[in-house]
Amino acid sequence: MGSERQGPGAPAGDTGAGAPPASAAAVGEEHGADGAIRHDAPLPPLSVLAGGRVRLAASVVSGAVAALAAGLVGPFGGIYGAWPALVAMGGVAGAAFWIDLKHRVIPNRLVLIGLAAMPPLLALADLTTDGASAIRGVLGGAVAFLIYLVLALIAPAGMGMGDVKLAPTLGSMLAFIAWGTLQVGLLAGFVVQGVLSVLLLAAGRAGLKAKIAHGPAMVLGALVAIALA
């Protein structure tokens, strides 16, 4: 939901015998009363945010497998050149899903991986895929970014800059397939968010003013759109 924050480093002399482990302190001291990471706190490494290297790896692998599975159901079943782009998008999306769900933040260092990886991988896929376009994919990523940026500026309480920065990675893959797939993916993300909000309210897990991470809904919406393409 949010984006990566930078702040002053930890004060010297904080390493006494009674100090908590570095990873526990890194996460614990950055959370506010509502469980979200404070806006003025520097983020710890991705592995700490994810709850350990194993969980980070599991979230990346599960996201990559889910994206590849959606592609196999959709248009990319036998088009091997598109698989690397799907896997890269899914890996970034899987880590973003888990970290945003856990901490309501999507780190800059994570979305930068997606921003750097998608253009060349889409260009590679363009060589082996009929009816898809790397240029359309890049343009679609820019469109998704602008849409989310406007929404974040209009309603900052419901959407963070991390969501805005994740949008190009998801949007480029969706638009690479087709403009209609991008539209479905964007719409599906908001539908999923609405359904999840209603379910959480009904279960008493969230209040009317609760801030619910939007990144997971974005990821699920993108996977649905790819599978339906």
C-alpha positions in Angstrom: 0.0 0.0 0.0 2.6 2.6 1.1 5.9 3.1 -0.4 9.5 2.9 0.9 10.5 5.5 3.4 13.9 6.7 4.2 14.9 8.1 7.6 17.8 8.7 9.9 19.8 5.6 10.9 19.7 4.0 14.3 21.4 5.9 17.1 24.8 4.7 18.2 25.0 2.7 21.4 21.8 0.6 20.7 23.6 -2.7 20.7 23.7 -3.6 24.4 23.0 -7.0 25.9 19.4 -6.1 26.4 18.7 -4.9 22.9 16.4 -7.1 20.8 17.7 -8.9 17.7 18.4 -6.6 14.7 15.6 -8.0 12.6 13.0 -7.9 15.3 14.0 -4.3 16.2 14.0 -3.3 12.6 10.4 -4.3 12.1 9.0 -3.6 15.5 10.3 -0.1 16.0 8.9 1.0 12.6 5.3 0.1 13.3 2.7 2.6 14.6 -0.2 1.8 16.9 -2.3 0.5 14.0 0.3 -2.0 12.9 1.4 -0.1 9.7 5.0 1.0 9.2 5.5 4.6 10.2 6.0 7.1 7.4 9.2 8.4 9.0 10.8 5.1 9.5 13.5 3.5 7.2 12.6 0.1 5.9 14.5 -3.0 6.8 15.7 -5.5 4.1 13.1 -7.3 2.0 13.9 -10.6 3.8 13.1 -9.0 7.2 9.9 -7.5 5.9 8.8 -10.8 4.5 9.5 -12.6 7.8 12.7 -14.3 6.7 14.5 -15.4 3.5 12.5 -18.6 3.2 9.2 -16.7 3.3 10.5 -14.1 0.8 11.6 -16.9 -1.5 8.3 -18.7 -1.1 6.3 -15.5 -1.9 8.4 -14.9 -5.0 8.2 -18.5 -6.2 4.5 -18.8 -5.5 3.8 -15.5 -7.3 5.8 -16.6 -10.3 4.1 -20.0 -10.4 0.6 -18.3 -10.1 1.4 -15.9 -13.0 2.8 -18.7 -15.2 -0.3 -20.8 -14.4 -2.6 -17.9 -15.3 -0.6 -17.5 -18.6 -1.0 -21.2 -19.4 -4.8 -21.0 -18.9 -4.8 -17.8 -21.0 -2.9 -16.9 -24.2 0.6 -18.0 -23.4 0.3 -21.8 -23.1 2.7 -22.7 -25.8 4.5 -19.4 -26.3 7.7 -19.9 -24.3 9.2 -16.6 -25.1 6.5 -14.9 -22.9 7.2 -17.0 -19.9 10.2 -15.0 -18.5 8.1 -11.8 -18.5 5.2 -13.7 -16.7 7.6 -15.2 -14.2 9.3 -11.8 -13.5 6.0 -10.1 -13.0 4.7 -12.9 -10.8 7.8 -12.9 -8.7 7.6 -9.2 -8.0 3.8 -9.4 -7.5 4.1 -12.3 -5.1 6.6 -10.5 -2.8 4.5 -7.3 -3.0 1.4 -9.3 -2.1 2.9 -10.8 1.0 4.8 -7.7 2.2 1.8 -5.4 1.7 -0.5 -7.8 3.4 1.8 -8.1 6.3 3.0 -4.4 6.7 0.8 -2.3 4.4 3.9 -1.2 2.5 5.4 -2.0 -1.0 9.2 -1.2 -0.9 10.8 0.9 -3.6 13.6 -1.7 -4.0 11.0 -4.3 -5.0 9.1 -2.3 -7.5 12.3 -1.1 -9.1 13.1 -4.7 -9.9 9.9 -5.0 -11.8 10.4 -1.6 -13.6 13.9 -2.7 -14.7 13.0 -6.2 -15.7 9.7 -5.9 -17.6 10.7 -3.8 -20.7 13.6 -6.1 -21.9 11.6 -9.2 -21.1 8.6 -7.9 -23.0 10.9 -7.1 -25.9 12.1 -10.7 -25.8 8.5 -12.0 -25.7 7.6 -9.7 -28.6 9.9 -11.7 -30.8 7.9 -14.9 -30.3 4.3 -13.8 -29.7 1.8 -12.9 -32.4 -0.8 -10.2 -31.5 1.1 -8.9 -28.5 3.4 -5.8 -28.4 6.2 -4.7 -26.1 5.6 -1.1 -27.1 1.9 -1.5 -26.1 3.1 -3.1 -22.9 5.3 -0.2 -21.9 2.6 2.3 -22.8 0.1 0.3 -20.8 2.4 0.3 -17.8 2.5 4.1 -18.1 -1.3 4.3 -18.3 -1.7 2.1 -15.2 0.8 4.3 -13.4 -1.0 7.5 -14.3 -4.4 6.1 -13.3 -3.1 5.0 -9.9 -1.3 8.2 -9.4 -4.4 10.3 -9.9 -6.4 8.0 -7.6 -3.7 8.2 -4.9 -3.7 12.0 -5.1 -7.5 12.1 -4.9 -7.9 9.6 -2.1 -4.5 9.1 -0.4 -6.1 7.3 2.6 -7.2 4.4 0.3 -4.1 4.1 -1.8 -0.4 4.5 -1.3 2.5 5.4 -3.5 3.7 1.8 -3.3 0.5 0.8 -5.2 1.2 3.5 -7.8 4.7 2.2 -8.3 3.6 -1.4 -8.6 1.0 -0.6 -11.2 3.5 -0.3 -14.2 4.9 -3.8 -13.6 1.4 -5.3 -13.6 0.0 -3.0 -16.3 2.8 -3.6 -18.7 2.2 -7.3 -18.7 -1.6 -6.9 -19.1 -1.3 -4.4 -21.9 1.3 -6.5 -23.6 -1.5 -9.1 -24.1 -4.1 -6.5 -25.1 -5.6 -3.2 -24.1 -8.8 -5.0 -23.1 -6.8 -7.2 -20.7 -5.4 -4.1 -19.0 -8.9 -2.7 -18.6 -10.1 -6.0 -17.1 -7.1 -6.3 -14.8 -7.5 -2.7 -13.4 -11.2 -3.2 -12.9 -10.8 -6.6 -11.4 -8.4 -5.2 -8.8 -10.9 -2.7 -7.5 -13.7 -5.4 -7.6 -11.5 -7.7 -5.5 -10.7 -4.9 -3.1 -14.4 -4.2 -2.7 -15.2 -7.8 -2.0 -12.4 -8.2 0.5 -13.4 -5.1 2.3 -17.0 -6.3 2.6 -15.9 -9.7 3.9 -13.5 -8.1 6.4 -16.3 -5.8 7.6 -18.8 -8.7 7.9 -16.3 -10.8 9.8 -15.5 -8.0 12.2 -11.9 -8.0 11.1 -11.9 -4.3 10.0 -13.8 -1.2 10.7 -15.4 1.3 8.4 -12.3 3.6 8.6 -9.8 0.7 8.5 -6.9 1.0 5.9 -6.8 -2.2 3.9 -3.8 -3.0 1.7 -4.6 -2.6 -1.9 -1.6 -4.3 -3.4 -2.9 -7.9 -2.9 -6.1 -7.0 -4.8 -4.1 -5.5 -7.6 -2.1 -8.7 -7.9 -5.2 -10.9 -7.9 -7.0 -8.7 -10.4 -4.0 -9.0 -12.8 -3.9 -12.8 -12.5 -7.6 -13.0 -13.2 -7.2 -10.8 -16.3 -4.3 -12.9 -17.6 -6.2 -16.1 -17.1 -9.3 -14.7 -18.9 -7.4 -13.2 -21.8 
